[in-house]
Each structure stands twice: as C-alpha cells, then as structure tokens.
Amino acid sequence: MEERLSETKDIIKLSMKDRRIIKELNKDSRQSFSKIGKKVGLPKNVVNYRVKKLIDNGVITLFCTTINRTKLGYMYCRLFLKFQHFSEQIENELINYIYRLPNIHWVANLDGSFDFCIIFLAKTIMFI
C-alpha cells in the first residue's frame, strides 16, 4: 500500500504540447526536433528542452525502433486453434514448443470459441 501511495505522488501532468511531442516521438523517434517542432507548433530548442525534461522526469525512458516486417516481405498470419481433451500439461508443452519456433510473433491463450491464437511471420502462404 505504501508503494502505491508513493507512486501516485510522482504523477506528472502533461501539457497538450508535451502530449503531441510524445505522439510524434512514438510515430518516429528518429525524426529531428525541428521536424517535430513544425508539427507541434514549437521552436526546435523548446522541443529539445521539453524532451529532455520528459526524460529527466522518467516519462520517456527509451527510444526504440519498430520494424515494419511487411516492408521486408513478411506477412502476419493468424492461426486460431480449438482443442479437445486439452490439459494444462499439454498447454505448457505447446507453449514451450511454439516459443522455440522461428518467426513466431505473438501467442495468446484465449477464452471463448478458440483456445489459442498464434501470430507468425511468413514469406509465403504456399505449402509445398
């Protein structure tokens, strides 16, 4: 309980300009501060100051790259599975096996019509 109270004390209120800067950085963290400034309506040095302030306050902790795999010729394929006689042991074995396969992007255990969803990357959907 003490930890939660200390976490809520550190909540930072962002201005609309800061939110727009974060949105632009989220779209493309490699764009220049002058380009962000043009989109947000602030000078380059103000964008630089605000980004440094967001970093110092812990709002921004990392600039990361996301790869558009479709530009590399991959397709996202979704596989939905429904099982009969499915135990927790079989589920764990399946998950461990799936995670070792190449090109697996995402795995989810589902409730409802399907038991599992597996999203993987493929160059082609042709079977040989």
GUPADO-146985 format. One line per 2 residues: number of its first residue (from 1); their letters; for each residue x, z, y of N, C-alpha, C. Coordinates in steps of 0.2 Angstrom, whole numbers, plus 5000, padded with zeros to 4 digits. Example, Ala and Ser with C-alpha at 12.3 -4.5 7.8 and 13.67 -1.06 7.14 Angstrom:
! residues 2
1	as	5066 5039 4972 5062 5039 4978 5066 5039 4984 | 5064 5035 4989 5068 5036 4995 5064 5039 5000 .
//
This chain:
! residues 128
1	me	5004 5000 4994 5000 5000 5000 5004 5000 5006 | 5010 5004 5006 5014 5004 5012 5017 4997 5013 .
3	er	5019 4994 5008 5022 4987 5009 5017 4982 5012 | 5011 4983 5010 5006 4978 5014 5005 4980 5021 .
5	ls	5005 4986 5023 5005 4988 5030 5011 4985 5034 | 5016 4986 5031 5022 4984 5035 5022 4976 5035 .
7	et	5020 4973 5030 5019 4965 5031 5015 4963 5036 | 5009 4966 5037 5004 4964 5042 5006 4966 5049 .
9	kd	5011 4970 5050 5014 4972 5056 5018 4966 5059 | 5021 4962 5054 5025 4956 5056 5022 4950 5057 .
11	ii	5015 4950 5057 5011 4944 5058 5013 4941 5065 | 5014 4934 5065 5016 4931 5071 5010 4926 5073 .
13	kl	5008 4926 5079 5003 4922 5081 5006 4916 5084 | 5004 4910 5082 5007 4903 5084 5003 4900 5089 .
15	sm	5006 4897 5094 5003 4893 5099 5001 4886 5096 | 4997 4883 5099 4994 4876 5096 5000 4872 5096 .
17	kd	5005 4872 5101 5011 4868 5101 5015 4869 5095 | 5016 4876 5094 5020 4878 5088 5017 4875 5081 .
19	rr	5011 4876 5081 5007 4873 5075 5008 4865 5074 | 5008 4862 5080 5009 4855 5080 5016 4853 5078 .
21	ii	5021 4857 5080 5028 4856 5078 5029 4857 5071 | 5026 4862 5068 5026 4864 5061 5023 4858 5057 .
23	ke	5018 4855 5060 5014 4850 5056 5019 4844 5056 | 5022 4842 5061 5027 4837 5062 5033 4838 5057 .
25	ln	5035 4844 5057 5041 4845 5053 5039 4845 5045 | 5033 4847 5044 5030 4846 5037 5029 4839 5035 .
27	kd	5027 4835 5040 5027 4827 5038 5034 4824 5037 | 5039 4826 5041 5045 4823 5040 5050 4828 5044 .
29	sr	5054 4832 5040 5058 4837 5043 5065 4834 5046 | 5066 4827 5044 5072 4824 5047 5071 4820 5053 .
31	qs	5065 4820 5056 5064 4817 5062 5067 4821 5068 | 5069 4818 5073 5073 4821 5079 5068 4825 5083 .
33	fs	5071 4830 5087 5067 4834 5091 5064 4830 5097 | 5067 4825 5099 5064 4821 5104 5058 4817 5102 .
35	ki	5059 4815 5095 5053 4811 5092 5047 4816 5091 | 5048 4822 5089 5043 4827 5088 5040 4829 5095 .
37	gk	5045 4830 5100 5043 4831 5107 5038 4826 5110 | 5039 4820 5109 5035 4814 5111 5028 4815 5108 .
39	kv	5028 4817 5101 5021 4818 5098 5017 4824 5100 | 5021 4829 5101 5018 4836 5103 5017 4836 5111 .
41	gl	5021 4833 5115 5020 4833 5122 5025 4838 5125 | 5031 4839 5122 5035 4844 5125 5042 4840 5125 .
43	pk	5047 4843 5130 5053 4840 5130 5057 4842 5124 | 5063 4838 5123 5067 4839 5117 5070 4846 5116 .
45	nv	5072 4849 5122 5075 4855 5122 5070 4861 5121 | 5064 4860 5123 5059 4865 5122 5057 4865 5114 .
47	vn	5057 4859 5111 5056 4859 5104 5061 4862 5100 | 5067 4861 5102 5073 4864 5099 5073 4872 5100 .
49	yr	5071 4874 5105 5070 4881 5106 5065 4884 5102 | 5059 4881 5102 5054 4883 5098 5055 4883 5090 .
51	vk	5059 4878 5088 5060 4878 5081 5065 4883 5079 | 5070 4885 5083 5075 4890 5082 5071 4897 5082 .
53	kl	5067 4898 5087 5063 4904 5087 5059 4905 5080 | 5056 4899 5078 5052 4899 5072 5056 4901 5066 .
55	id	5062 4899 5066 5067 4900 5061 5069 4908 5061 | 5071 4910 5067 5073 4917 5068 5067 4922 5066 .
57	ng	5061 4920 5067 5055 4924 5066 5053 4924 5058 | 5057 4919 5055 5055 4919 5047 5049 4914 5046 .
59	vi	5046 4911 5051 5041 4907 5050 5043 4901 5046 | 5049 4898 5048 5052 4892 5045 5058 4895 5041 .
61	tl	5058 4894 5034 5063 4897 5030 5067 4891 5027 | 5065 4885 5027 5068 4880 5023 5065 4873 5025 .
63	fc	5070 4869 5026 5068 4862 5027 5070 4858 5020 | 5065 4855 5018 5066 4852 5011 5063 4844 5011 .
65	tt	5066 4841 5006 5064 4834 5005 5059 4833 5000 | 5054 4829 5001 5050 4827 4996 5051 4820 4994 .
67	in	5051 4818 4988 5052 4811 4986 5046 4808 4984 | 5045 4802 4987 5039 4798 4986 5041 4794 4980 .
69	rt	5039 4796 4974 5041 4793 4967 5038 4786 4966 | 5032 4785 4970 5029 4778 4969 5034 4773 4972 .
71	kl	5037 4775 4977 5042 4770 4980 5048 4768 4976 | 5049 4773 4971 5054 4772 4966 5051 4768 4959 .
73	gy	5045 4766 4960 5042 4763 4954 5039 4767 4949 | 5038 4773 4950 5034 4778 4946 5027 4778 4947 .
75	my	5023 4779 4942 5016 4781 4943 5014 4788 4941 | 5010 4791 4944 5007 4798 4942 5002 4796 4937 .
77	cr	5002 4799 4931 4997 4798 4926 4995 4805 4924 | 4988 4805 4924 4985 4812 4922 4982 4811 4915 .
79	lf	4984 4816 4911 4981 4817 4904 4977 4823 4903 | 4971 4823 4902 4967 4829 4901 4965 4829 4893 .
81	lk	4966 4836 4891 4966 4837 4884 4961 4842 4882 | 4957 4841 4877 4952 4846 4874 4954 4847 4867 .
83	fq	4955 4854 4865 4957 4855 4858 4951 4859 4855 | 4952 4858 4848 4948 4863 4843 4953 4867 4840 .
85	hf	4950 4873 4839 4954 4878 4835 4961 4880 4839 | 4961 4881 4845 4967 4882 4849 4968 4889 4850 .
87	se	4974 4892 4848 4976 4899 4848 4981 4900 4854 | 4982 4906 4856 4987 4907 4861 4994 4905 4859 .
89	qi	4995 4906 4852 5002 4904 4850 5003 4897 4850 | 4998 4893 4848 4998 4885 4849 4999 4883 4856 .
91	en	4995 4887 4861 4996 4885 4868 5003 4886 4870 | 5006 4892 4869 5013 4893 4871 5018 4888 4868 .
93	el	5017 4886 4862 5021 4881 4859 5021 4875 4863 | 5014 4873 4864 5013 4867 4868 5016 4867 4875 .
95	in	5015 4872 4878 5018 4873 4885 5026 4872 4885 | 5029 4876 4880 5036 4876 4879 5039 4869 4878 .
97	yi	5035 4865 4873 5037 4858 4872 5036 4854 4878 | 5031 4854 4881 5029 4850 4887 5034 4850 4892 .
99	yr	5036 4857 4894 5041 4858 4899 5048 4855 4898 | 5050 4854 4891 5056 4851 4889 5056 4843 4890 .
101	lp	5050 4840 4891 5049 4833 4891 5052 4830 4898 | 5055 4824 4898 5057 4821 4904 5050 4819 4908 .
103	ni	5051 4818 4914 5046 4816 4919 5039 4819 4919 | 5039 4826 4916 5033 4830 4917 5033 4832 4924 .
105	hw	5028 4831 4928 5027 4834 4935 5023 4840 4936 | 5018 4841 4932 5014 4847 4933 5010 4848 4926 .
107	va	5009 4854 4924 5005 4856 4919 5000 4862 4921 | 4994 4861 4919 4989 4866 4920 4984 4868 4914 .
109	nl	4983 4874 4914 4978 4877 4909 4972 4877 4912 | 4967 4874 4909 4960 4873 4913 4955 4877 4909 .
111	dg	4950 4878 4913 4943 4881 4910 4938 4876 4911 | 4933 4875 4907 4928 4870 4908 4928 4865 4903 .
113	sf	4927 4859 4905 4927 4853 4900 4933 4852 4896 | 4939 4853 4899 4946 4852 4897 4950 4858 4896 .
115	df	4955 4858 4891 4959 4864 4890 4965 4863 4894 | 4968 4857 4895 4974 4856 4898 4974 4850 4903 .
117	ci	4978 4850 4908 4979 4844 4912 4987 4843 4912 | 4989 4837 4911 4996 4836 4911 4997 4830 4916 .
119	if	5001 4831 4921 5003 4825 4925 5010 4823 4924 | 5011 4817 4923 5018 4815 4921 5019 4808 4925 .
121	la	5026 4806 4926 5028 4800 4929 5029 4795 4924 | 5027 4789 4925 5029 4784 4920 5030 4777 4924 .
123	kt	5035 4773 4922 5036 4767 4925 5031 4762 4923 | 5028 4762 4917 5023 4758 4915 5018 4761 4910 .
125	im	5012 4759 4910 5007 4762 4905 5006 4757 4899 | 5011 4753 4898 5011 4748 4892 5014 4752 4886 .
127	fi	5010 4752 4881 5013 4755 4874 5016 4750 4870 | 5021 4751 4867 5024 4746 4863 5023 4748 4855 .
//
